[in-house]
Amino acid sequence: VAEAVETMDGWYCLHDLRQIDWTSWKLAPVEEREAALAEFQALLAKWDEVEQSRNGSHAVYSILGHKADFIMMILRPTMKELEEVELAFSKSKLAEFTTPAYSYVSVVELSKYMTKEGEDPEQNPEVQARLKPRLPKWEHICFYPMDKRRSGNDNWYSLPMEDRKKLMYEHGMTGRKYAGRIRQIITGSMGFDDWEWSVTLFAHDSLDIKKLVYEMRFDEVSARYGEFGAFYVGNLLDRDAIPAYLHV
Ligand code: 76R
């Protein structure tokens, strides 16, 4: 029997993707739109305070294509606090003009594949910072869920630990080439959602997203064992940019 790798788990994560009902938004009286906008801005101001006091983080991006109009990626220390954020938005005026497009529940995860003998990574402040990250506010986001394959000779979960370590090492080396250009947040979602992990990439240059994902397809761990869900890609939606984004 293959041995499970130990994980370190940080903040809980909700990827909340919404579609805007532009028709009813346009039909709404201007006072109603203004009230919805002001309430949303106040909600974002609250989330900013939480982020500043390091009790969570969030990022809001507009999404291209038909799959969603915008994403709110939220991190909180507990599932309870995460739910409160989701509820606060759902009860808001703006939410009346949106429909859920997709959502994903997970927890920030680091595995111990790369841990050296005698090391306790949980005591490492850098590790702690990565488990409770301030989400970057870079120009672009890319989010997708994924699994590791479990079929026939390509079963990740029956590979010996040593083989998985080697494959994850190669994966990490490819990733490192993008240091400073891509920030990745891996969250684990076994038992929480329909896929096993979510991948969120932040980039200044959207092409770096494509290049990294492409290059990784050739790493054995992705080529042989990676299965991917839908991809969502978008642009930063700053608090200041939201009135223009919603202006009709
Ligand atoms: O934690 C670390 O940085 C050490 C190395 C590392 C691990 C353990 C690492 C590095 N990742 C790890 C784990 Mn990753 N990662 C993905 C994807 O599209 C694809 O082909 C796969 C989606 C990307 C783009 C990516 C990027 N990684 C994982 C896991 C958990 C696996 C498990 O436990 O079995 C998954 C699912 C996953 C998927 N990874 C990096 C990156 C990048 C850019 C790095 C380098 C980080 C850096 O050194 O700056």
Boltz pocket constraint, residues with backbone or C-beta under 6 A from the ligand:
constraints:
  - pocket:
      binder: B
      contacts: [[A, 5], [A, 110], [A, 111], [A, 113], [A, 114], [A, 146], [A, 148], [A, 168], [A, 171], [A, 172], [A, 174], [A, 175], [A, 176], [A, 178], [A, 179], [A, 182], [A, 184], [A, 186], [A, 197], [A, 199], [A, 201], [A, 212], [A, 213], [A, 216], [A, 217], [A, 222], [A, 226]]
      max_distance: 6.0
